């Protein structure tokens, strides 16, 4: 696995910012709740003063649907983890955990052992910002990996990962920042780790069409789709995290299949719009839909 996978936190802060904004929505209309997100966002106090509606309005000026895209991804994985835990998964491995707080903000059973994998400097920064009495802290094991010198498999096993227990893995918002070989190696390691049991794997990926036909990655009538696509990629590059890997659905399916995983779901915001936003009166119109990133669930 590439040693640069979990090095920076610019985009992690950006995702935490959208979680903070969503948390400011009224209880009856918000899609997710993250009471800890403000600890990881620069200018959190200003965002709180602006409130939910104004903050979302500002985000739409940047890219309509951007906020809802990230929040639907968050909620989709939240639901997957809760469902997996209720269905008997005994371990949860968060790859490139960054400022992910599912271990603490979701009401997960104490029987679910959680491993957060990241570089030591990121984990140290994260843990320094967490409250001392945060929920479920006793059930989280931090697995620090220096990919120049250490193996993900070896570090997980050393941290107490049990190869005989059913496990759910998540690789959220990471695959576009790392090489395809790094993704291949990661999936190969996960497959080897879970040969004796059942595993569920979530991966998000950016569609290759974003480079070749960007309009196809947005809803019909989306304003300045090609320009917005370049802006989004450019901002990631400016914070030192350029998008370097893009995939087709067939490519992802073949990669997972070769390693014993069968895709059970492949969703985008277009699919989740009616599932999450319509029931609370926040349906996005077609011209605000992101289809550029896919949310994939696969089972061994």
C-alpha atoms as an extended CHARMM CRD file, in Angstrom:
* protein
*
       300  EXT
         1         1  UNK       CA              0.0000000000        0.0000000000        0.0000000000  PROA      1               0.0000000000
         2         2  UNK       CA              1.2640000000        3.4520000000       -0.8820000000  PROA      2               0.0000000000
         3         3  UNK       CA              2.8290000000        5.3480000000        1.9960000000  PROA      3               0.0000000000
         4         4  UNK       CA              0.9840000000        8.5560000000        1.1090000000  PROA      4               0.0000000000
         5         5  UNK       CA             -2.5190000000        7.1610000000        1.6040000000  PROA      5               0.0000000000
         6         6  UNK       CA             -3.3400000000        8.7790000000        4.9190000000  PROA      6               0.0000000000
         7         7  UNK       CA             -0.8590000000       11.6430000000        5.0750000000  PROA      7               0.0000000000
         8         8  UNK       CA             -2.9120000000       14.8300000000        4.8610000000  PROA      8               0.0000000000
         9         9  UNK       CA             -6.1190000000       16.0720000000        6.4340000000  PROA      9               0.0000000000
        10        10  UNK       CA             -7.3310000000       18.8910000000        4.1620000000  PROA      10              0.0000000000
        11        11  UNK       CA            -10.1590000000       16.8690000000        2.6460000000  PROA      11              0.0000000000
        12        12  UNK       CA            -10.8920000000       15.1950000000        6.0000000000  PROA      12              0.0000000000
        13        13  UNK       CA            -11.5540000000       18.6650000000        7.3940000000  PROA      13              0.0000000000
        14        14  UNK       CA            -13.7470000000       19.4290000000        4.4000000000  PROA      14              0.0000000000
        15        15  UNK       CA            -15.9240000000       16.3720000000        4.9850000000  PROA      15              0.0000000000
        16        16  UNK       CA            -16.0930000000       17.1360000000        8.7180000000  PROA      16              0.0000000000
        17        17  UNK       CA            -17.2770000000       20.6280000000        7.7950000000  PROA      17              0.0000000000
        18        18  UNK       CA            -20.2220000000       19.2270000000        5.8410000000  PROA      18              0.0000000000
        19        19  UNK       CA            -21.0800000000       16.9300000000        8.7580000000  PROA      19              0.0000000000
        20        20  UNK       CA            -21.0380000000       19.9520000000       11.0480000000  PROA      20              0.0000000000
        21        21  UNK       CA            -23.3320000000       21.8980000000        8.7110000000  PROA      21              0.0000000000
        22        22  UNK       CA            -25.7930000000       19.0080000000        8.5050000000  PROA      22              0.0000000000
        23        23  UNK       CA            -25.8020000000       18.6500000000       12.2820000000  PROA      23              0.0000000000
        24        24  UNK       CA            -27.0210000000       22.2590000000       12.5120000000  PROA      24              0.0000000000
        25        25  UNK       CA            -30.2400000000       21.3400000000       10.6590000000  PROA      25              0.0000000000
        26        26  UNK       CA            -33.4670000000       20.8370000000       12.5660000000  PROA      26              0.0000000000
        27        27  UNK       CA            -33.7050000000       17.4290000000       14.2100000000  PROA      27              0.0000000000
        28        28  UNK       CA            -36.6330000000       16.3840000000       12.0210000000  PROA      28              0.0000000000
        29        29  UNK       CA            -34.9310000000       17.2010000000        8.7210000000  PROA      29              0.0000000000
        30        30  UNK       CA            -31.2580000000       16.3940000000        9.1780000000  PROA      30              0.0000000000
        31        31  UNK       CA            -29.8050000000       13.2930000000        7.5600000000  PROA      31              0.0000000000
        32        32  UNK       CA            -26.9390000000       12.6520000000        9.9840000000  PROA      32              0.0000000000
        33        33  UNK       CA            -25.8900000000       13.9380000000       13.3860000000  PROA      33              0.0000000000
        34        34  UNK       CA            -22.2470000000       14.4240000000       14.3560000000  PROA      34              0.0000000000
        35        35  UNK       CA            -21.8770000000       16.2130000000       17.7080000000  PROA      35              0.0000000000
        36        36  UNK       CA            -18.0780000000       16.0110000000       17.4900000000  PROA      36              0.0000000000
        37        37  UNK       CA            -17.4780000000       17.3870000000       13.9760000000  PROA      37              0.0000000000
        38        38  UNK       CA            -16.9170000000       20.9650000000       15.1620000000  PROA      38              0.0000000000
        39        39  UNK       CA            -13.7170000000       19.8860000000       16.9240000000  PROA      39              0.0000000000
        40        40  UNK       CA            -12.0850000000       19.1770000000       13.5460000000  PROA      40              0.0000000000
        41        41  UNK       CA            -13.2320000000       22.1830000000       11.5320000000  PROA      41              0.0000000000
        42        42  UNK       CA            -11.3850000000       25.4750000000       11.3030000000  PROA      42              0.0000000000
        43        43  UNK       CA            -13.8540000000       28.3070000000       11.7550000000  PROA      43              0.0000000000
        44        44  UNK       CA            -16.4900000000       26.0590000000       13.3080000000  PROA      44              0.0000000000
        45        45  UNK       CA            -17.8040000000       28.8850000000       15.4860000000  PROA      45              0.0000000000
        46        46  UNK       CA            -18.4470000000       31.0310000000       12.3930000000  PROA      46              0.0000000000
        47        47  UNK       CA            -20.2930000000       28.1780000000       10.6770000000  PROA      47              0.0000000000
        48        48  UNK       CA            -22.4680000000       27.7720000000       13.7560000000  PROA      48              0.0000000000
        49        49  UNK       CA            -23.2880000000       31.4730000000       13.6980000000  PROA      49              0.0000000000
        50        50  UNK       CA            -24.2250000000       31.2950000000       10.0090000000  PROA      50              0.0000000000
        51        51  UNK       CA            -26.4740000000       28.3310000000       10.6660000000  PROA      51              0.0000000000
        52        52  UNK       CA            -27.5880000000       25.4530000000        8.4750000000  PROA      52              0.0000000000
        53        53  UNK       CA            -29.5590000000       27.1930000000        5.7280000000  PROA      53              0.0000000000
        54        54  UNK       CA            -27.0170000000       29.9020000000        4.9990000000  PROA      54              0.0000000000
        55        55  UNK       CA            -24.1020000000       27.4510000000        5.1150000000  PROA      55              0.0000000000
        56        56  UNK       CA            -25.8230000000       25.1400000000        2.6350000000  PROA      56              0.0000000000
        57        57  UNK       CA            -26.6430000000       28.1090000000        0.4190000000  PROA      57              0.0000000000
        58        58  UNK       CA            -22.9540000000       29.0790000000        0.3470000000  PROA      58              0.0000000000
        59        59  UNK       CA            -22.0000000000       25.5090000000       -0.5250000000  PROA      59              0.0000000000
        60        60  UNK       CA            -24.4650000000       25.5610000000       -3.4290000000  PROA      60              0.0000000000
        61        61  UNK       CA            -22.7100000000       28.6420000000       -4.7780000000  PROA      61              0.0000000000
        62        62  UNK       CA            -19.5690000000       26.5240000000       -4.9870000000  PROA      62              0.0000000000
        63        63  UNK       CA            -21.2600000000       23.4070000000       -6.3830000000  PROA      63              0.0000000000
        64        64  UNK       CA            -24.9750000000       22.5820000000       -6.1580000000  PROA      64              0.0000000000
        65        65  UNK       CA            -25.4840000000       19.1920000000       -4.5260000000  PROA      65              0.0000000000
        66        66  UNK       CA            -21.9640000000       19.0140000000       -3.0750000000  PROA      66              0.0000000000
        67        67  UNK       CA            -23.1970000000       19.0810000000        0.5230000000  PROA      67              0.0000000000
        68        68  UNK       CA            -25.9150000000       16.4950000000       -0.1010000000  PROA      68              0.0000000000
        69        69  UNK       CA            -23.4860000000       14.2560000000       -1.9590000000  PROA      69              0.0000000000
        70        70  UNK       CA            -21.0960000000       14.0130000000        0.9900000000  PROA      70              0.0000000000
        71        71  UNK       CA            -23.8910000000       13.6960000000        3.5390000000  PROA      71              0.0000000000
        72        72  UNK       CA            -25.6140000000       10.9090000000        1.5960000000  PROA      72              0.0000000000
        73        73  UNK       CA            -22.2990000000        9.0330000000        1.4590000000  PROA      73              0.0000000000
        74        74  UNK       CA            -21.9320000000        9.4390000000        5.2090000000  PROA      74              0.0000000000
        75        75  UNK       CA            -25.4750000000        8.2430000000        5.8730000000  PROA      75              0.0000000000
        76        76  UNK       CA            -25.1650000000        5.3200000000        3.4480000000  PROA      76              0.0000000000
        77        77  UNK       CA            -22.1300000000        4.0160000000        5.3300000000  PROA      77              0.0000000000
        78        78  UNK       CA            -23.7520000000        4.7290000000        8.7080000000  PROA      78              0.0000000000
        79        79  UNK       CA            -26.6670000000        2.5310000000        7.6960000000  PROA      79              0.0000000000
        80        80  UNK       CA            -24.3370000000       -0.1740000000        6.3870000000  PROA      80              0.0000000000
        81        81  UNK       CA            -22.3630000000       -0.3290000000        9.6260000000  PROA      81              0.0000000000
        82        82  UNK       CA            -25.4550000000       -0.4640000000       11.8280000000  PROA      82              0.0000000000
        83        83  UNK       CA            -27.0240000000       -3.1220000000        9.6280000000  PROA      83              0.0000000000
        84        84  UNK       CA            -23.8000000000       -5.1540000000        9.5610000000  PROA      84              0.0000000000
        85        85  UNK       CA            -23.4840000000       -4.9920000000       13.3480000000  PROA      85              0.0000000000
        86        86  UNK       CA            -27.0900000000       -6.0590000000       13.7900000000  PROA      86              0.0000000000
        87        87  UNK       CA            -26.5500000000       -8.9130000000       11.3160000000  PROA      87              0.0000000000
        88        88  UNK       CA            -23.6480000000      -10.3630000000       13.2320000000  PROA      88              0.0000000000
        89        89  UNK       CA            -20.4750000000       -8.5920000000       12.0750000000  PROA      89              0.0000000000
        90        90  UNK       CA            -18.0020000000       -8.7620000000       14.9290000000  PROA      90              0.0000000000
        91        91  UNK       CA            -15.2730000000       -6.4050000000       13.7080000000  PROA      91              0.0000000000
        92        92  UNK       CA            -15.2150000000       -3.0680000000       11.8960000000  PROA      92              0.0000000000
        93        93  UNK       CA            -12.0300000000       -1.8020000000       10.2260000000  PROA      93              0.0000000000
        94        94  UNK       CA            -11.9660000000        1.8490000000        9.1250000000  PROA      94              0.0000000000
        95        95  UNK       CA             -9.2120000000        2.2670000000        6.5470000000  PROA      95              0.0000000000
        96        96  UNK       CA             -7.8390000000        5.7960000000        6.3710000000  PROA      96              0.0000000000
        97        97  UNK       CA            -10.0730000000        6.7420000000        9.3010000000  PROA      97              0.0000000000
        98        98  UNK       CA             -9.0170000000       10.3820000000        9.4110000000  PROA      98              0.0000000000
        99        99  UNK       CA            -11.7180000000       12.2810000000       11.3170000000  PROA      99              0.0000000000
       100       100  UNK       CA            -14.3240000000        9.5270000000       10.9860000000  PROA      100             0.0000000000
       101       101  UNK       CA            -16.3550000000        9.4110000000       14.2110000000  PROA      101             0.0000000000
       102       102  UNK       CA            -18.7490000000        6.5290000000       13.5910000000  PROA      102             0.0000000000
       103       103  UNK       CA            -17.2290000000        4.5910000000       16.4660000000  PROA      103             0.0000000000
       104       104  UNK       CA            -18.4940000000        7.2780000000       18.8230000000  PROA      104             0.0000000000
       105       105  UNK       CA            -21.5620000000        8.9140000000       17.2710000000  PROA      105             0.0000000000
       106       106  UNK       CA            -23.4220000000        5.7440000000       16.2320000000  PROA      106             0.0000000000
       107       107  UNK       CA            -25.0500000000        3.5660000000       18.8570000000  PROA      107             0.0000000000
       108       108  UNK       CA            -23.0440000000        0.4790000000       17.9900000000  PROA      108             0.0000000000
       109       109  UNK       CA            -23.1230000000       -2.7010000000       20.1020000000  PROA      109             0.0000000000
       110       110  UNK       CA            -20.2260000000       -3.2480000000       22.4730000000  PROA      110             0.0000000000
       111       111  UNK       CA            -19.6450000000       -6.6250000000       20.7930000000  PROA      111             0.0000000000
       112       112  UNK       CA            -18.4250000000       -4.8500000000       17.6210000000  PROA      112             0.0000000000
       113       113  UNK       CA            -14.6480000000       -4.4370000000       17.8690000000  PROA      113             0.0000000000
       114       114  UNK       CA            -13.4870000000       -1.3450000000       15.9540000000  PROA      114             0.0000000000
       115       115  UNK       CA            -10.0550000000       -0.7860000000       14.3960000000  PROA      115             0.0000000000
       116       116  UNK       CA             -9.1370000000        2.6630000000       13.0930000000  PROA      116             0.0000000000
       117       117  UNK       CA             -6.2490000000        2.5150000000       10.6060000000  PROA      117             0.0000000000
       118       118  UNK       CA             -4.2430000000        5.6130000000        9.7860000000  PROA      118             0.0000000000
       119       119  UNK       CA             -0.8350000000        7.1880000000       10.1410000000  PROA      119             0.0000000000
       120       120  UNK       CA              0.3060000000        7.9560000000       13.6570000000  PROA      120             0.0000000000
       121       121  UNK       CA              0.4360000000       11.7380000000       13.1690000000  PROA      121             0.0000000000
       122       122  UNK       CA             -3.1810000000       11.8310000000       11.9960000000  PROA      122             0.0000000000
       123       123  UNK       CA             -4.3460000000        9.6290000000       14.8550000000  PROA      123             0.0000000000
       124       124  UNK       CA             -2.4560000000       11.7170000000       17.4030000000  PROA      124             0.0000000000
       125       125  UNK       CA             -4.0840000000       14.8930000000       16.1000000000  PROA      125             0.0000000000
       126       126  UNK       CA             -7.5190000000       13.3000000000       16.1170000000  PROA      126             0.0000000000
       127       127  UNK       CA             -7.2500000000       11.8370000000       19.6220000000  PROA      127             0.0000000000
       128       128  UNK       CA             -6.0310000000       15.1480000000       21.0220000000  PROA      128             0.0000000000
       129       129  UNK       CA             -9.3110000000       16.7580000000       19.9230000000  PROA      129             0.0000000000
       130       130  UNK       CA            -11.6680000000       14.1020000000       21.2850000000  PROA      130             0.0000000000
       131       131  UNK       CA            -13.3700000000       14.6240000000       24.6700000000  PROA      131             0.0000000000
       132       132  UNK       CA            -12.0380000000       12.3480000000       27.3930000000  PROA      132             0.0000000000
       133       133  UNK       CA            -15.4720000000       10.9100000000       28.1400000000  PROA      133             0.0000000000
       134       134  UNK       CA            -16.4500000000       10.2070000000       24.5270000000  PROA      134             0.0000000000
       135       135  UNK       CA            -18.8020000000        7.2740000000       23.9880000000  PROA      135             0.0000000000
       136       136  UNK       CA            -17.4400000000        3.8170000000       23.1390000000  PROA      136             0.0000000000
       137       137  UNK       CA            -13.7870000000        4.8500000000       23.4320000000  PROA      137             0.0000000000
       138       138  UNK       CA            -12.9160000000        1.6110000000       25.2100000000  PROA      138             0.0000000000
       139       139  UNK       CA            -13.9520000000       -0.3810000000       22.1550000000  PROA      139             0.0000000000
       140       140  UNK       CA            -11.7030000000        1.3920000000       19.6250000000  PROA      140             0.0000000000
       141       141  UNK       CA             -8.2140000000        0.1950000000       18.7580000000  PROA      141             0.0000000000
       142       142  UNK       CA             -5.9820000000        2.6010000000       16.8460000000  PROA      142             0.0000000000
       143       143  UNK       CA             -3.7430000000        0.8560000000       14.3390000000  PROA      143             0.0000000000
       144       144  UNK       CA             -0.8790000000        3.0790000000       13.2230000000  PROA      144             0.0000000000
       145       145  UNK       CA              0.8080000000        2.0050000000       10.0080000000  PROA      145             0.0000000000
       146       146  UNK       CA              3.9620000000        3.3800000000        8.4170000000  PROA      146             0.0000000000
       147       147  UNK       CA              3.6220000000        1.9900000000        4.9230000000  PROA      147             0.0000000000
       148       148  UNK       CA              7.3170000000        2.5660000000        4.2210000000  PROA      148             0.0000000000
       149       149  UNK       CA              8.2310000000       -0.0900000000        6.7410000000  PROA      149             0.0000000000
       150       150  UNK       CA              5.1020000000       -1.8940000000        7.9500000000  PROA      150             0.0000000000
       151       151  UNK       CA              2.4320000000       -4.2120000000        6.5710000000  PROA      151             0.0000000000
       152       152  UNK       CA             -1.2680000000       -3.4670000000        7.0450000000  PROA      152             0.0000000000
       153       153  UNK       CA             -1.8980000000       -7.1780000000        7.6270000000  PROA      153             0.0000000000
       154       154  UNK       CA              0.8560000000       -7.4820000000       10.2250000000  PROA      154             0.0000000000
       155       155  UNK       CA             -0.2130000000       -4.3560000000       12.0920000000  PROA      155             0.0000000000
       156       156  UNK       CA             -3.8720000000       -5.3900000000       12.1930000000  PROA      156             0.0000000000
       157       157  UNK       CA             -3.0110000000       -8.8520000000       13.4870000000  PROA      157             0.0000000000
       158       158  UNK       CA             -0.6750000000       -7.3660000000       16.0760000000  PROA      158             0.0000000000
       159       159  UNK       CA             -3.4910000000       -5.0750000000       17.2210000000  PROA      159             0.0000000000
       160       160  UNK       CA             -5.7920000000       -8.0170000000       17.8750000000  PROA      160             0.0000000000
       161       161  UNK       CA             -7.6580000000       -8.4430000000       14.5960000000  PROA      161             0.0000000000
       162       162  UNK       CA             -9.2630000000      -11.9050000000       14.5900000000  PROA      162             0.0000000000
       163       163  UNK       CA             -9.2210000000      -13.6750000000       11.2260000000  PROA      163             0.0000000000
       164       164  UNK       CA            -12.0350000000      -15.9590000000       12.3630000000  PROA      164             0.0000000000
       165       165  UNK       CA            -14.5390000000      -13.1690000000       13.0280000000  PROA      165             0.0000000000
       166       166  UNK       CA            -16.8710000000      -11.6500000000       10.4430000000  PROA      166             0.0000000000
       167       167  UNK       CA            -15.6960000000       -8.1560000000        9.5160000000  PROA      167             0.0000000000
       168       168  UNK       CA            -16.8880000000       -5.0390000000        7.7200000000  PROA      168             0.0000000000
       169       169  UNK       CA            -14.2660000000       -2.7930000000        6.0900000000  PROA      169             0.0000000000
       170       170  UNK       CA            -14.7290000000        0.7570000000        4.7930000000  PROA      170             0.0000000000
       171       171  UNK       CA            -12.5080000000        2.7180000000        2.4360000000  PROA      171             0.0000000000
       172       172  UNK       CA            -14.4040000000        6.0040000000        2.1890000000  PROA      172             0.0000000000
       173       173  UNK       CA            -13.3230000000        8.9080000000       -0.0020000000  PROA      173             0.0000000000
       174       174  UNK       CA             -9.8070000000        7.5250000000       -0.4360000000  PROA      174             0.0000000000
       175       175  UNK       CA             -9.4920000000        5.6360000000       -3.7330000000  PROA      175             0.0000000000
       176       176  UNK       CA             -9.2510000000        8.7580000000       -5.9170000000  PROA      176             0.0000000000
       177       177  UNK       CA             -6.2220000000       10.0170000000       -3.9740000000  PROA      177             0.0000000000
       178       178  UNK       CA             -4.0770000000        6.9000000000       -4.2290000000  PROA      178             0.0000000000
       179       179  UNK       CA             -2.6640000000        4.7340000000       -6.9880000000  PROA      179             0.0000000000
       180       180  UNK       CA             -4.6810000000        1.8990000000       -8.4600000000  PROA      180             0.0000000000
       181       181  UNK       CA             -1.9580000000       -0.4870000000       -7.3600000000  PROA      181             0.0000000000
       182       182  UNK       CA             -2.4430000000        0.6700000000       -3.7720000000  PROA      182             0.0000000000
       183       183  UNK       CA             -6.1630000000       -0.0940000000       -4.0180000000  PROA      183             0.0000000000
       184       184  UNK       CA             -5.4440000000       -3.4990000000       -5.5730000000  PROA      184             0.0000000000
       185       185  UNK       CA             -2.9600000000       -4.3730000000       -2.8390000000  PROA      185             0.0000000000
       186       186  UNK       CA             -5.3780000000       -3.2770000000       -0.1200000000  PROA      186             0.0000000000
       187       187  UNK       CA             -8.2150000000       -5.4420000000       -1.4580000000  PROA      187             0.0000000000
       188       188  UNK       CA             -5.8570000000       -8.3990000000       -1.8200000000  PROA      188             0.0000000000
       189       189  UNK       CA             -4.7890000000       -8.0440000000        1.8150000000  PROA      189             0.0000000000
       190       190  UNK       CA             -8.3840000000       -7.7980000000        3.0380000000  PROA      190             0.0000000000
       191       191  UNK       CA             -9.3330000000      -10.9030000000        1.0510000000  PROA      191             0.0000000000
       192       192  UNK       CA             -6.4240000000      -12.8380000000        2.5550000000  PROA      192             0.0000000000
       193       193  UNK       CA             -7.2880000000      -11.6580000000        6.0550000000  PROA      193             0.0000000000
       194       194  UNK       CA            -10.8680000000      -12.9120000000        5.8030000000  PROA      194             0.0000000000
       195       195  UNK       CA            -10.4530000000      -16.2440000000        4.0250000000  PROA      195             0.0000000000
       196       196  UNK       CA            -11.8950000000      -18.0970000000        7.0170000000  PROA      196             0.0000000000
       197       197  UNK       CA            -14.9900000000      -15.9800000000        7.5190000000  PROA      197             0.0000000000
       198       198  UNK       CA            -17.4840000000      -13.5730000000        5.9460000000  PROA      198             0.0000000000
       199       199  UNK       CA            -16.5610000000      -10.0150000000        5.0610000000  PROA      199             0.0000000000
       200       200  UNK       CA            -18.3310000000       -6.8960000000        3.8330000000  PROA      200             0.0000000000
       201       201  UNK       CA            -16.3470000000       -4.2240000000        2.0280000000  PROA      201             0.0000000000
       202       202  UNK       CA            -17.3680000000       -0.6520000000        1.2200000000  PROA      202             0.0000000000
       203       203  UNK       CA            -15.3990000000        1.4100000000       -1.2720000000  PROA      203             0.0000000000
       204       204  UNK       CA            -16.2040000000        4.7370000000       -2.9020000000  PROA      204             0.0000000000
       205       205  UNK       CA            -14.7000000000        5.5890000000       -6.2790000000  PROA      205             0.0000000000
       206       206  UNK       CA            -14.7950000000        8.4830000000       -8.7420000000  PROA      206             0.0000000000
       207       207  UNK       CA            -16.1740000000        7.6560000000      -12.1680000000  PROA      207             0.0000000000
       208       208  UNK       CA            -13.6870000000        7.7790000000      -15.0600000000  PROA      208             0.0000000000
       209       209  UNK       CA            -16.3030000000        9.7360000000      -17.0080000000  PROA      209             0.0000000000
       210       210  UNK       CA            -15.4210000000       12.7750000000      -14.9220000000  PROA      210             0.0000000000
       211       211  UNK       CA            -12.3840000000       13.1670000000      -17.1700000000  PROA      211             0.0000000000
       212       212  UNK       CA            -13.8240000000       12.0340000000      -20.4930000000  PROA      212             0.0000000000
       213       213  UNK       CA            -17.4480000000       13.1860000000      -20.3270000000  PROA      213             0.0000000000
       214       214  UNK       CA            -18.0270000000       15.2550000000      -17.1580000000  PROA      214             0.0000000000
       215       215  UNK       CA            -21.6070000000       16.1640000000      -18.0520000000  PROA      215             0.0000000000
       216       216  UNK       CA            -22.5030000000       12.4770000000      -17.6280000000  PROA      216             0.0000000000
       217       217  UNK       CA            -21.4650000000       12.7050000000      -13.9710000000  PROA      217             0.0000000000
       218       218  UNK       CA            -24.1080000000       15.2910000000      -13.1220000000  PROA      218             0.0000000000
       219       219  UNK       CA            -27.8790000000       15.5400000000      -13.3960000000  PROA      219             0.0000000000
       220       220  UNK       CA            -29.5140000000       16.9320000000      -16.5360000000  PROA      220             0.0000000000
       221       221  UNK       CA            -29.1980000000       20.7100000000      -16.6820000000  PROA      221             0.0000000000
       222       222  UNK       CA            -26.4690000000       20.9020000000      -14.0300000000  PROA      222             0.0000000000
       223       223  UNK       CA            -24.8870000000       24.3790000000      -14.4310000000  PROA      223             0.0000000000
       224       224  UNK       CA            -21.3870000000       24.4640000000      -15.9150000000  PROA      224             0.0000000000
       225       225  UNK       CA            -20.7810000000       20.7790000000      -15.1890000000  PROA      225             0.0000000000
       226       226  UNK       CA            -17.3640000000       20.5420000000      -16.8810000000  PROA      226             0.0000000000
       227       227  UNK       CA            -16.0990000000       23.7010000000      -15.1910000000  PROA      227             0.0000000000
       228       228  UNK       CA            -17.4000000000       22.5660000000      -11.8050000000  PROA      228             0.0000000000
       229       229  UNK       CA            -15.6710000000       19.2060000000      -12.2300000000  PROA      229             0.0000000000
       230       230  UNK       CA            -12.3370000000       20.9340000000      -12.8510000000  PROA      230             0.0000000000
       231       231  UNK       CA            -12.9030000000       23.2350000000       -9.8650000000  PROA      231             0.0000000000
       232       232  UNK       CA            -13.5580000000       20.3320000000       -7.5050000000  PROA      232             0.0000000000
       233       233  UNK       CA            -10.4700000000       18.4600000000       -8.6820000000  PROA      233             0.0000000000
       234       234  UNK       CA             -8.3970000000       21.6450000000       -8.5760000000  PROA      234             0.0000000000
       235       235  UNK       CA             -9.2910000000       22.4380000000       -4.9790000000  PROA      235             0.0000000000
       236       236  UNK       CA             -8.2130000000       18.9790000000       -3.8480000000  PROA      236             0.0000000000
       237       237  UNK       CA             -4.9150000000       19.4400000000       -5.6420000000  PROA      237             0.0000000000
       238       238  UNK       CA             -4.3800000000       22.8160000000       -3.9700000000  PROA      238             0.0000000000
       239       239  UNK       CA             -4.5610000000       21.2680000000       -0.4960000000  PROA      239             0.0000000000
       240       240  UNK       CA             -2.0130000000       18.6680000000       -1.5660000000  PROA      240             0.0000000000
       241       241  UNK       CA             -4.4470000000       15.8320000000       -2.2600000000  PROA      241             0.0000000000
       242       242  UNK       CA             -4.9380000000       15.5790000000       -6.0480000000  PROA      242             0.0000000000
       243       243  UNK       CA             -7.3010000000       13.0460000000       -7.5740000000  PROA      243             0.0000000000
       244       244  UNK       CA             -5.1310000000       10.5950000000       -9.4650000000  PROA      244             0.0000000000
       245       245  UNK       CA             -7.2650000000        7.4530000000       -9.8900000000  PROA      245             0.0000000000
       246       246  UNK       CA            -10.5960000000        7.0820000000      -11.6680000000  PROA      246             0.0000000000
       247       247  UNK       CA            -12.5430000000        3.8960000000      -12.3430000000  PROA      247             0.0000000000
       248       248  UNK       CA            -15.2770000000        2.3630000000      -14.4540000000  PROA      248             0.0000000000
       249       249  UNK       CA            -17.9730000000        0.1790000000      -12.9030000000  PROA      249             0.0000000000
       250       250  UNK       CA            -16.6220000000       -2.8370000000      -14.8170000000  PROA      250             0.0000000000
       251       251  UNK       CA            -13.1060000000       -2.2020000000      -13.5410000000  PROA      251             0.0000000000
       252       252  UNK       CA            -14.2460000000       -2.1270000000       -9.9110000000  PROA      252             0.0000000000
       253       253  UNK       CA            -16.4280000000       -5.2000000000      -10.3600000000  PROA      253             0.0000000000
       254       254  UNK       CA            -13.5730000000       -7.1670000000      -11.9260000000  PROA      254             0.0000000000
       255       255  UNK       CA            -11.1190000000       -6.1300000000       -9.2110000000  PROA      255             0.0000000000
       256       256  UNK       CA            -13.4710000000       -7.1670000000       -6.4270000000  PROA      256             0.0000000000
       257       257  UNK       CA            -14.5100000000      -10.3810000000       -8.1740000000  PROA      257             0.0000000000
       258       258  UNK       CA            -10.8860000000      -11.4960000000       -8.5970000000  PROA      258             0.0000000000
       259       259  UNK       CA            -10.5380000000      -11.2660000000       -4.8310000000  PROA      259             0.0000000000
       260       260  UNK       CA            -13.7000000000      -13.1240000000       -3.9660000000  PROA      260             0.0000000000
       261       261  UNK       CA            -16.0670000000      -10.1610000000       -3.4430000000  PROA      261             0.0000000000
       262       262  UNK       CA            -19.4760000000       -9.8740000000       -5.0800000000  PROA      262             0.0000000000
       263       263  UNK       CA            -20.9890000000       -6.3930000000       -5.4740000000  PROA      263             0.0000000000
       264       264  UNK       CA            -24.4020000000       -6.1010000000       -3.8380000000  PROA      264             0.0000000000
       265       265  UNK       CA            -24.8940000000       -2.3340000000       -4.2050000000  PROA      265             0.0000000000
       266       266  UNK       CA            -23.5140000000        0.4550000000       -6.3920000000  PROA      266             0.0000000000
       267       267  UNK       CA            -25.1910000000        3.7890000000       -5.6040000000  PROA      267             0.0000000000
       268       268  UNK       CA            -24.7920000000        7.5030000000       -6.2850000000  PROA      268             0.0000000000
       269       269  UNK       CA            -26.5720000000       10.5730000000       -4.9500000000  PROA      269             0.0000000000
       270       270  UNK       CA            -29.1330000000       10.0860000000       -7.7270000000  PROA      270             0.0000000000
       271       271  UNK       CA            -30.1510000000        6.8300000000       -6.0370000000  PROA      271             0.0000000000
       272       272  UNK       CA            -30.0280000000        8.1230000000       -2.4730000000  PROA      272             0.0000000000
       273       273  UNK       CA            -31.8850000000       11.3710000000       -3.1100000000  PROA      273             0.0000000000
       274       274  UNK       CA            -35.3230000000        9.7820000000       -2.7690000000  PROA      274             0.0000000000
       275       275  UNK       CA            -34.1790000000        7.5050000000        0.0440000000  PROA      275             0.0000000000
       276       276  UNK       CA            -32.7640000000       10.1530000000        2.3760000000  PROA      276             0.0000000000
       277       277  UNK       CA            -33.8000000000       13.6340000000        1.2950000000  PROA      277             0.0000000000
       278       278  UNK       CA            -37.3330000000       13.1880000000       -0.0410000000  PROA      278             0.0000000000
       279       279  UNK       CA            -38.7870000000       11.8590000000        3.2450000000  PROA      279             0.0000000000
       280       280  UNK       CA            -37.6830000000       15.0570000000        5.0530000000  PROA      280             0.0000000000
       281       281  UNK       CA            -38.8280000000       17.4500000000        2.3310000000  PROA      281             0.0000000000
       282       282  UNK       CA            -35.3850000000       18.1510000000        0.8840000000  PROA      282             0.0000000000
       283       283  UNK       CA            -35.5430000000       16.4290000000       -2.5110000000  PROA      283             0.0000000000
       284       284  UNK       CA            -32.8130000000       17.7130000000       -4.8030000000  PROA      284             0.0000000000
       285       285  UNK       CA            -33.8700000000       18.6970000000       -8.3410000000  PROA      285             0.0000000000
       286       286  UNK       CA            -32.2010000000       16.9360000000      -11.2620000000  PROA      286             0.0000000000
       287       287  UNK       CA            -29.9200000000       19.9110000000      -11.9750000000  PROA      287             0.0000000000
       288       288  UNK       CA            -28.2820000000       19.5890000000       -8.5420000000  PROA      288             0.0000000000
       289       289  UNK       CA            -27.4130000000       15.8980000000       -8.6870000000  PROA      289             0.0000000000
       290       290  UNK       CA            -23.8720000000       14.5200000000       -8.3900000000  PROA      290             0.0000000000
       291       291  UNK       CA            -23.2110000000       11.1440000000      -10.0300000000  PROA      291             0.0000000000
       292       292  UNK       CA            -19.4330000000       11.4610000000      -10.0560000000  PROA      292             0.0000000000
       293       293  UNK       CA            -18.7120000000        9.2500000000       -7.0450000000  PROA      293             0.0000000000
       294       294  UNK       CA            -20.0780000000        5.7420000000       -6.5850000000  PROA      294             0.0000000000
       295       295  UNK       CA            -20.7350000000        4.0190000000       -3.2610000000  PROA      295             0.0000000000
       296       296  UNK       CA            -20.1170000000        0.2820000000       -3.5390000000  PROA      296             0.0000000000
       297       297  UNK       CA            -20.8690000000       -2.5400000000       -1.1330000000  PROA      297             0.0000000000
       298       298  UNK       CA            -19.3960000000       -5.9810000000       -1.7870000000  PROA      298             0.0000000000
       299       299  UNK       CA            -19.5510000000       -9.2180000000        0.1700000000  PROA      299             0.0000000000
       300       300  UNK       CA            -17.1830000000      -12.1700000000        0.2180000000  PROA      300             0.0000000000
